[in-house]
Amino acid sequence: MFEVQIYVHHKDSILDPQGEAVLNALHRLSYSQVSSITQGKYFEANIEADSKEAAKEVVESICKDLLVNHNMEAFEYKLKEVAK
């Protein structure tokens, strides 16, 4: 079994209005030391697979088919084998 942590974020070329709104709110709350912040999505999943390569294929397929809007978002993930 493999445990995966998936991070979905806006592509660098895409504006992040939620991140900007949070940054403005932080500055209004006197957190002026925060110079940038972005909003994204985070997922955790357990994948039943025979190998790390097979688990990677499942994760990438899930991201492409459901979790990521490829016009605006990119993703990265961390995959580790865990005891059954």
MODELLER restraints for C-alpha pairs under 7 A, 6 or more apart:
rsr = mdl.restraints
at = mdl.atoms
rsr.add(forms.Gaussian(group=physical.xy_distance, feature=features.Distance(at['CA:1:A'], at['CA:46:A']), mean=6.75, stdev=0.5))
rsr.add(forms.Gaussian(group=physical.xy_distance, feature=features.Distance(at['CA:1:A'], at['CA:47:A']), mean=5.72, stdev=0.5))
rsr.add(forms.Gaussian(group=physical.xy_distance, feature=features.Distance(at['CA:1:A'], at['CA:48:A']), mean=4.74, stdev=0.5))
rsr.add(forms.Gaussian(group=physical.xy_distance, feature=features.Distance(at['CA:1:A'], at['CA:49:A']), mean=6.02, stdev=0.5))
rsr.add(forms.Gaussian(group=physical.xy_distance, feature=features.Distance(at['CA:1:A'], at['CA:81:A']), mean=5.96, stdev=0.5))
rsr.add(forms.Gaussian(group=physical.xy_distance, feature=features.Distance(at['CA:1:A'], at['CA:82:A']), mean=5.72, stdev=0.5))
rsr.add(forms.Gaussian(group=physical.xy_distance, feature=features.Distance(at['CA:1:A'], at['CA:83:A']), mean=6.67, stdev=0.5))
rsr.add(forms.Gaussian(group=physical.xy_distance, feature=features.Distance(at['CA:1:A'], at['CA:84:A']), mean=5.90, stdev=0.5))
rsr.add(forms.Gaussian(group=physical.xy_distance, feature=features.Distance(at['CA:2:A'], at['CA:46:A']), mean=5.63, stdev=0.5))
rsr.add(forms.Gaussian(group=physical.xy_distance, feature=features.Distance(at['CA:2:A'], at['CA:47:A']), mean=5.07, stdev=0.5))
rsr.add(forms.Gaussian(group=physical.xy_distance, feature=features.Distance(at['CA:2:A'], at['CA:48:A']), mean=6.45, stdev=0.5))
rsr.add(forms.Gaussian(group=physical.xy_distance, feature=features.Distance(at['CA:2:A'], at['CA:55:A']), mean=6.93, stdev=0.5))
rsr.add(forms.Gaussian(group=physical.xy_distance, feature=features.Distance(at['CA:2:A'], at['CA:79:A']), mean=6.60, stdev=0.5))
rsr.add(forms.Gaussian(group=physical.xy_distance, feature=features.Distance(at['CA:2:A'], at['CA:80:A']), mean=5.48, stdev=0.5))
rsr.add(forms.Gaussian(group=physical.xy_distance, feature=features.Distance(at['CA:2:A'], at['CA:81:A']), mean=4.31, stdev=0.5))
rsr.add(forms.Gaussian(group=physical.xy_distance, feature=features.Distance(at['CA:2:A'], at['CA:82:A']), mean=5.52, stdev=0.5))
rsr.add(forms.Gaussian(group=physical.xy_distance, feature=features.Distance(at['CA:3:A'], at['CA:45:A']), mean=5.90, stdev=0.5))
rsr.add(forms.Gaussian(group=physical.xy_distance, feature=features.Distance(at['CA:3:A'], at['CA:46:A']), mean=4.59, stdev=0.5))
rsr.add(forms.Gaussian(group=physical.xy_distance, feature=features.Distance(at['CA:3:A'], at['CA:47:A']), mean=6.27, stdev=0.5))
rsr.add(forms.Gaussian(group=physical.xy_distance, feature=features.Distance(at['CA:3:A'], at['CA:79:A']), mean=5.78, stdev=0.5))
rsr.add(forms.Gaussian(group=physical.xy_distance, feature=features.Distance(at['CA:3:A'], at['CA:80:A']), mean=5.41, stdev=0.5))
rsr.add(forms.Gaussian(group=physical.xy_distance, feature=features.Distance(at['CA:3:A'], at['CA:81:A']), mean=6.22, stdev=0.5))
rsr.add(forms.Gaussian(group=physical.xy_distance, feature=features.Distance(at['CA:3:A'], at['CA:82:A']), mean=6.48, stdev=0.5))
rsr.add(forms.Gaussian(group=physical.xy_distance, feature=features.Distance(at['CA:4:A'], at['CA:44:A']), mean=5.66, stdev=0.5))
rsr.add(forms.Gaussian(group=physical.xy_distance, feature=features.Distance(at['CA:4:A'], at['CA:45:A']), mean=5.37, stdev=0.5))
rsr.add(forms.Gaussian(group=physical.xy_distance, feature=features.Distance(at['CA:4:A'], at['CA:46:A']), mean=6.29, stdev=0.5))
rsr.add(forms.Gaussian(group=physical.xy_distance, feature=features.Distance(at['CA:4:A'], at['CA:77:A']), mean=6.69, stdev=0.5))
rsr.add(forms.Gaussian(group=physical.xy_distance, feature=features.Distance(at['CA:4:A'], at['CA:78:A']), mean=5.58, stdev=0.5))
rsr.add(forms.Gaussian(group=physical.xy_distance, feature=features.Distance(at['CA:4:A'], at['CA:79:A']), mean=4.47, stdev=0.5))
rsr.add(forms.Gaussian(group=physical.xy_distance, feature=features.Distance(at['CA:4:A'], at['CA:80:A']), mean=6.52, stdev=0.5))
rsr.add(forms.Gaussian(group=physical.xy_distance, feature=features.Distance(at['CA:5:A'], at['CA:43:A']), mean=5.80, stdev=0.5))
rsr.add(forms.Gaussian(group=physical.xy_distance, feature=features.Distance(at['CA:5:A'], at['CA:44:A']), mean=4.65, stdev=0.5))
rsr.add(forms.Gaussian(group=physical.xy_distance, feature=features.Distance(at['CA:5:A'], at['CA:45:A']), mean=6.78, stdev=0.5))
rsr.add(forms.Gaussian(group=physical.xy_distance, feature=features.Distance(at['CA:5:A'], at['CA:77:A']), mean=5.44, stdev=0.5))
rsr.add(forms.Gaussian(group=physical.xy_distance, feature=features.Distance(at['CA:5:A'], at['CA:78:A']), mean=5.22, stdev=0.5))
rsr.add(forms.Gaussian(group=physical.xy_distance, feature=features.Distance(at['CA:5:A'], at['CA:79:A']), mean=6.62, stdev=0.5))
rsr.add(forms.Gaussian(group=physical.xy_distance, feature=features.Distance(at['CA:6:A'], at['CA:42:A']), mean=5.68, stdev=0.5))
rsr.add(forms.Gaussian(group=physical.xy_distance, feature=features.Distance(at['CA:6:A'], at['CA:43:A']), mean=5.03, stdev=0.5))
rsr.add(forms.Gaussian(group=physical.xy_distance, feature=features.Distance(at['CA:6:A'], at['CA:44:A']), mean=6.27, stdev=0.5))
rsr.add(forms.Gaussian(group=physical.xy_distance, feature=features.Distance(at['CA:6:A'], at['CA:76:A']), mean=6.00, stdev=0.5))
rsr.add(forms.Gaussian(group=physical.xy_distance, feature=features.Distance(at['CA:6:A'], at['CA:77:A']), mean=4.34, stdev=0.5))
rsr.add(forms.Gaussian(group=physical.xy_distance, feature=features.Distance(at['CA:6:A'], at['CA:78:A']), mean=6.66, stdev=0.5))
rsr.add(forms.Gaussian(group=physical.xy_distance, feature=features.Distance(at['CA:7:A'], at['CA:41:A']), mean=5.97, stdev=0.5))
rsr.add(forms.Gaussian(group=physical.xy_distance, feature=features.Distance(at['CA:7:A'], at['CA:42:A']), mean=4.82, stdev=0.5))
rsr.add(forms.Gaussian(group=physical.xy_distance, feature=features.Distance(at['CA:7:A'], at['CA:43:A']), mean=6.68, stdev=0.5))
rsr.add(forms.Gaussian(group=physical.xy_distance, feature=features.Distance(at['CA:7:A'], at['CA:75:A']), mean=5.54, stdev=0.5))
rsr.add(forms.Gaussian(group=physical.xy_distance, feature=features.Distance(at['CA:7:A'], at['CA:76:A']), mean=5.40, stdev=0.5))
rsr.add(forms.Gaussian(group=physical.xy_distance, feature=features.Distance(at['CA:7:A'], at['CA:77:A']), mean=5.92, stdev=0.5))
rsr.add(forms.Gaussian(group=physical.xy_distance, feature=features.Distance(at['CA:8:A'], at['CA:40:A']), mean=5.60, stdev=0.5))
rsr.add(forms.Gaussian(group=physical.xy_distance, feature=features.Distance(at['CA:8:A'], at['CA:41:A']), mean=5.00, stdev=0.5))
rsr.add(forms.Gaussian(group=physical.xy_distance, feature=features.Distance(at['CA:8:A'], at['CA:42:A']), mean=6.32, stdev=0.5))
rsr.add(forms.Gaussian(group=physical.xy_distance, feature=features.Distance(at['CA:8:A'], at['CA:68:A']), mean=6.78, stdev=0.5))
rsr.add(forms.Gaussian(group=physical.xy_distance, feature=features.Distance(at['CA:8:A'], at['CA:73:A']), mean=6.58, stdev=0.5))
rsr.add(forms.Gaussian(group=physical.xy_distance, feature=features.Distance(at['CA:8:A'], at['CA:74:A']), mean=5.82, stdev=0.5))
rsr.add(forms.Gaussian(group=physical.xy_distance, feature=features.Distance(at['CA:8:A'], at['CA:75:A']), mean=4.39, stdev=0.5))
rsr.add(forms.Gaussian(group=physical.xy_distance, feature=features.Distance(at['CA:8:A'], at['CA:76:A']), mean=6.71, stdev=0.5))
rsr.add(forms.Gaussian(group=physical.xy_distance, feature=features.Distance(at['CA:9:A'], at['CA:39:A']), mean=6.96, stdev=0.5))
rsr.add(forms.Gaussian(group=physical.xy_distance, feature=features.Distance(at['CA:9:A'], at['CA:40:A']), mean=4.57, stdev=0.5))
rsr.add(forms.Gaussian(group=physical.xy_distance, feature=features.Distance(at['CA:9:A'], at['CA:41:A']), mean=6.56, stdev=0.5))
rsr.add(forms.Gaussian(group=physical.xy_distance, feature=features.Distance(at['CA:9:A'], at['CA:73:A']), mean=5.43, stdev=0.5))
rsr.add(forms.Gaussian(group=physical.xy_distance, feature=features.Distance(at['CA:9:A'], at['CA:74:A']), mean=5.57, stdev=0.5))
rsr.add(forms.Gaussian(group=physical.xy_distance, feature=features.Distance(at['CA:9:A'], at['CA:75:A']), mean=6.22, stdev=0.5))
rsr.add(forms.Gaussian(group=physical.xy_distance, feature=features.Distance(at['CA:10:A'], at['CA:16:A']), mean=6.91, stdev=0.5))
rsr.add(forms.Gaussian(group=physical.xy_distance, feature=features.Distance(at['CA:10:A'], at['CA:40:A']), mean=6.94, stdev=0.5))
rsr.add(forms.Gaussian(group=physical.xy_distance, feature=features.Distance(at['CA:10:A'], at['CA:72:A']), mean=5.75, stdev=0.5))
rsr.add(forms.Gaussian(group=physical.xy_distance, feature=features.Distance(at['CA:10:A'], at['CA:73:A']), mean=4.29, stdev=0.5))
rsr.add(forms.Gaussian(group=physical.xy_distance, feature=features.Distance(at['CA:10:A'], at['CA:74:A']), mean=6.08, stdev=0.5))
rsr.add(forms.Gaussian(group=physical.xy_distance, feature=features.Distance(at['CA:11:A'], at['CA:72:A']), mean=5.80, stdev=0.5))
rsr.add(forms.Gaussian(group=physical.xy_distance, feature=features.Distance(at['CA:11:A'], at['CA:73:A']), mean=5.02, stdev=0.5))
rsr.add(forms.Gaussian(group=physical.xy_distance, feature=features.Distance(at['CA:11:A'], at['CA:74:A']), mean=5.60, stdev=0.5))
rsr.add(forms.Gaussian(group=physical.xy_distance, feature=features.Distance(at['CA:14:A'], at['CA:72:A']), mean=6.31, stdev=0.5))
rsr.add(forms.Gaussian(group=physical.xy_distance, feature=features.Distance(at['CA:16:A'], at['CA:38:A']), mean=6.72, stdev=0.5))
rsr.add(forms.Gaussian(group=physical.xy_distance, feature=features.Distance(at['CA:18:A'], at['CA:39:A']), mean=6.27, stdev=0.5))
rsr.add(forms.Gaussian(group=physical.xy_distance, feature=features.Distance(at['CA:19:A'], at['CA:37:A']), mean=5.51, stdev=0.5))
rsr.add(forms.Gaussian(group=physical.xy_distance, feature=features.Distance(at['CA:19:A'], at['CA:38:A']), mean=4.41, stdev=0.5))
rsr.add(forms.Gaussian(group=physical.xy_distance, feature=features.Distance(at['CA:19:A'], at['CA:39:A']), mean=5.10, stdev=0.5))
rsr.add(forms.Gaussian(group=physical.xy_distance, feature=features.Distance(at['CA:23:A'], at['CA:36:A']), mean=6.48, stdev=0.5))
rsr.add(forms.Gaussian(group=physical.xy_distance, feature=features.Distance(at['CA:23:A'], at['CA:37:A']), mean=6.16, stdev=0.5))
rsr.add(forms.Gaussian(group=physical.xy_distance, feature=features.Distance(at['CA:47:A'], at['CA:55:A']), mean=6.31, stdev=0.5))
rsr.add(forms.Gaussian(group=physical.xy_distance, feature=features.Distance(at['CA:49:A'], at['CA:55:A']), mean=5.39, stdev=0.5))
rsr.add(forms.Gaussian(group=physical.xy_distance, feature=features.Distance(at['CA:68:A'], at['CA:74:A']), mean=6.83, stdev=0.5))
